[in-house]
Amino acid sequence: MKQRATILDRYLLTQMIPPFIIALVAMLVALLLERLLVLFDYLASAGSSLATCIKLLTDLLPHYFGIALPAALCISVFLTIRGMSDNNEIDALEAGRVSLLRISRPFMFVGLLLGAVSVLLYGYIQPVARYDYRAGFYFAAHTGWAPHLQAGMFASTSSTAVMTADNVSHAGTRMKRIFIREVNKNGIAHIITARTGQLTISNTLRSTQLDLWNGEIVDDPFPNRANYKPTVTHFSHVVRVIDHPTQENSFRSRGADERELTLFELAHDLRYGVPGIEYRTLRAEMDFRVAHALAIPFIPPLAVALAIGSRRRRSVWGLIAVAAILVGFDQTLMFGHSLAATGRLPIWLAIWVPLALFCIACPATLLRRSRGSWRRRKLVRPS
């Protein structure tokens, strides 16, 4: 009997894993696509590099992963049970005295595992990634000198340098036939010319980087001496750093927003307090994260109960119902979190009551469907 149970569990998990992976990847791509387009448009106009955009998307990944994980679990379980129901596999298992509760058991174990992973995700990875994204976006938007050059016009890159270009494209980040004049601390001028150039924001140098190709550097340290000839240096590629003299490149430390705090930091601040954040706001944030993680193991029973379709025709009402329930619960929890954080509702009523109702309703729906299947088997059993 134990061997048969192990084979059944392995079969159910084998059927579930492929749609889970596909649903998870598809949802992550869909969620990141819109943000990707916005970031590309903004960072391109600011002169940021592709590496900056990729880093920001990487910092966004934990946030969207927390959204896609429960949804992918629900979709994979629903599709697995619906496929088995359409192929009469559920009827065969029930005829062999295997209940829906027993069928749901491996999915519940997966839900418990993902719930534990979600504690790590919601409690530690997401807060740090959220701060990194905000810091990276601030750096991309404010660091360095990102001018919108126009062809034939001089632009001051600093208090001692000016530059111009005959041809400018890509929102002032790509130039042709460039002329730069710099004056050092001793008042000596340096002339730089180049055929092509590009402005990008450097992640390592924390400033705007100017790449120049195929040019010359004219250095005349003694312009008043008639017998002294200036030196001319030819280059194929040179990199220069442009800093705005009044630009502030620092970003605040992590923890000014409660969503940037880990669970341990939230627990510490709840006990000792933190300036600028109220106690109810910290408590609402901590309970909201815990409630999100606790709700994940109860998703598989709901998906199993609503995936059992009619024997005569396929219906989409089960999928619509489970999607509406999950979206409604998530929005209710988020709304309750905002009400609890502002003190309009007590935390137990705003967060824990919706969680308790959800956690009771999911197994109750499965038990009701399991009893209905048992009654149908008794009615069709030959005397």
N, C-alpha and C positions, 0 to 999 in steps of 0.2 A: 504493500500500500504506500509505504514511504517512497519507494522507487518510482511508483506511478505518479505520486505527487511531484517529485523532483522533475520528472519528464514533462509534466504539464506546466510547471513553472518555467522551465527552460523554453518550452515551445511558446508560451505566452510572451515572455520577454524577447524572444527572437522575432516574433511578429511585431512587437512594439518598437524596438530600437530603430529600425530604418525610418518609419514615419516621424519618430521623435527627432532624429537628426535633421531630416529634411525640413520639418516644420520650424525647428530652431534656427537653422541657417536662413531659411526664407524670411522669417520674421525679423531677424537681425539685419538682413540686407534691406528689407522694406523700411525699417525704422531708421537706418542710417542713411538711406538714399536721399531723403529730403534734406537732412542736415548737411550731407556732403555737398549738395548743390549750393546751399547757402554759404557754407564755409569757403568753397572754391571761389564764389563770386566776391565775397568780402576780402579774403586774403589775397586774391589776385590784384584787386584794386589797391591794396595796401603794400604790395610788393613782397609779400611773404613767399617763402619757398614751399615746394611740395612736401618736404619733410615736416614743416610746421603743421600743415593740414593733416598729414597722416598721424602725427602725434596727438593732435586734438581729437581726431576720430578714435584713436586708441583709448584716450581718457574717457570718451563717451561710451565706449563699449560696455563697461560694467553696468551703467545705468540702463541701457537698452537690454542687456542680458537679463537683468532682474525683471523686466517686463515680459520678455520672450520666454523665459524658463517655465512659468506656470502655464502659459498659453500653449506652448509646445507639448507639455505633459498632457494637458487636457485633449488636445487634438490627436495625439498619438494613441492614447487609450481609447478615445471615441472611435477612431478609424479602425483600430484593431478589433474591437468588439463588434462594430457594425459589419465589418467584413466577415467575421466568424458567424454572425447572425444570418447574413445573407446566404452563406454557404451551409447553413443548417448545422454548423459545428456546435453552437450553443445548445441546440435541441439535443444533439447527441450526448453532450456532456451532462445535461440535466437528466436525460434518460438513464445515464449511468450514475445517478444520485450525486452529481457534482453541482452544488448550488452556485448562485451568482456571487455569494459571499466568498466561497472558495476560489472562484475564478478571479475575483478582485484582489485576492491576497498578494500576489507578486507585484501588482501595480501599486498597492498600498506601501509595500516595502520600498519601491522606487520613490514614491512620494515622501516617505520618511527620510530617505537618503538625500533627496533634493531639498527637503526642508532644512536639513543640517547644513547643506552647502549654502543655502540661502542665508542662514545666520552669518556665515563668514562673508557672504557677498554683501548683504545689507548692512552688516555691522562693522565691517573693516575695509573691504575693497572699495565699495561705492563712495564712502566719505572722502577717502584719500584721492580717488580718481576725480571726484567732483572739484576738489580744491585744485588739483593739477590742471584740470581743464580751464578753470577760471583764471588761474595764474598764466597759463599758456596763451589764452585769448587776450588777456590784458597786455602781455608782452608783445603779441603780434599786432595789437591795435595801437600801442603807445610807445613801444621801444624804437629807438633809432629815428632816422630822418627819411620819411617816405614822401618826397615831393611829387607833385603831378606836373612834370615839366611840359613846356610847350616849345615847339621847334623855334630856334632863333632867339629865345629869351634867356636872360641870365637869371640864375637862381643862386641864392646864398646858402651854401651847405654848412657854413659855420661863420664865426666872426672874422675869420682870416682867409676864407676861400670862397670862390664863385665858380660856377660851371655853366656851360651852355652846350647845346647839341643842334646840328642842322636838321636831324630827322629824329622824331620821337614817336613811339608806338607803345601799345599794351599799357595804357593808363600811366604813361611816363616812366615805365620801368625798363624799356629797351630803347637804346639810342645808337645813332650813327654819327660819325665825324664829331667827336667830343673835344671840347677845349676846357681845361681847368687851370685856374691860377691860384696858387697858395702863397702865403707869406708866413715865414717862420717867426720865432720869437725875436730874432735879431733884425727883422725887417727885410730879409732877403726873399725875393720872389722865386717861385719854382713854377714852371710852365709844363703842363702835361697835355698831350694830344693823343687821341686813339681813334681808330676806325670804328670800332663797335664797343658797346658797353651795356651792362645790365645791373639794375639795382635789385637786391634781395635782402631780406632780413636774416641775419646770421644767428642761429640758435647758440652756437658756441661762444661767439664774441659779444652777444647781447647788444647788438647795434646793427645799423644798416650797412650792408656790404656792397661795395661798388667793384664789379669785375670789369676790367678793361683788356681789350685784345688789340694787338698790332698797333703799337704806338711808340711815342718818344717822350722822354723826360728831359727837359732843358733846365740845367742848374747853372746859375751865374752868381757865385758867391761874392765876386768883386765887380759889380757893374760899373763902377767909376774908374777902373783901371783900363787904360787904352790898350795895353799890351797883353791883357789877360783875355783868353777866349773861353766862352762858356762850354761846359761839358754837355754832351748829348748822349743819352743812354737809350738804346733801342730795346724793346721788349715784345714778346709775343703774348704774354698774359701776366697781368699784375692785379693784385687784390688790394683795395684800399678800404679803410673804415671811415664812415661818415657819422659823426656824433652831433646831435643838436645840443648846443651849450646849455639850454635850460630844460632839457628833457629829464624827467624823473623816471628811472627804470625799475624802481623797487616795487614790490607788491606786498600786501599785508600778510601777516602770519596766519597759519591755519587755525580755525577755531572761532572766528568772528561770527560764523553762521552755525547753528546747531546741526545742520545737515552735513557739515564737514567733520563732525566729531565721531569717533568710533564708540562702540558700546562701552568699553572700559572708561573712556573719557567722559561719556555721558553719565555713567554711574558715579565717577569721581566728582563731577560738577553738580550732580544732584545732591551729593552728600555735603560738599563744602561750598557750593555756589560758585558762580562765575559772573564777573561784571558785564553788564550789557545784555544778558539773556535771562529771562524770568524762569522761575522754577517750573511753572506749568508748561512752558514751551519745551523745556528739556524733557520733562516727563512725557508729554504728548509725543515727542519725536521717538523716544525710546520704546514706548508702548506700541507705536505705529509700526516700527520695524519688527518687533517681536510678533505682533499680530499677523503681519504679512508672511513671516516664516512659518508660523503655526498653521496657517490656512492651507498651505500647499499639500500636506499629506491627505487632506480631505477632498481634494479635487478628483482623484481616480474613482472613488465610489459614485460620485455624481455623474461622471462621464460614462461609467459602465451602466448605470441605471437608465440614462437617457439614450444610450446607443442601441438598446435592444429595439429593433424595428418590427414592423408588422410582417407576418409570413407571406402576405399576398402582394404587398406593394411597399416600395421604399418611400420614406417620408423624410423631409428635411426639417421637420419641426423639432426633432430632438437636438439637432445641431444648433438651430436657432435658439432653443431654450437654454442650452448649456452656455452658449456665448452670451446671451442676455443676463443670465445669472452671474457669470463671472465678471462681466463688465459692470453690472449693477453693484455687485459686492465691492469691487475695487473702487468705484467712484464713491460709494457710501463710506468706505473706510477713509478715503482721502478727504472727503467733506467733513467727516467726524474729526479727523486729525486737525484740520484747520479750525474747527469750532472749539476743540479742546485746547489748542495752542493759544487762542485768544481769550479763553475763559468763558465762552458763551455756554458751553455744556461741560458737565463733569466728564472726566476721562473714561470712567467705567461705562457711562451711557453712550458716549460718542464712539468709542473704539471697541470695548469688550463686549457690549451687547450685540452689535452686528456680527462680531466674530463668533460668539456663542451660537447665535441663530444659524449662521452658515455651517458651523461644525456639527450642529445637531441635524440640520436639514439634509446634508449630504448623505450620511449613513442611513437616515430615516427613509430617504427616497430609494436607496438600494434595498433596504429591508422590505419595503412595500412592494417593489418590483420582484424581489425574490419570492415573497409569499404568493404573489399573483402567479408566478411561473410554477410554483409547487401545486397550487390549486388546479391549474390547467393540466398538469401531469396526472393528477388524481382523477380528473374528469375523463381524460382520454385513455386511462389505463384499462385494459380488458379485464372483465370479471372472471 
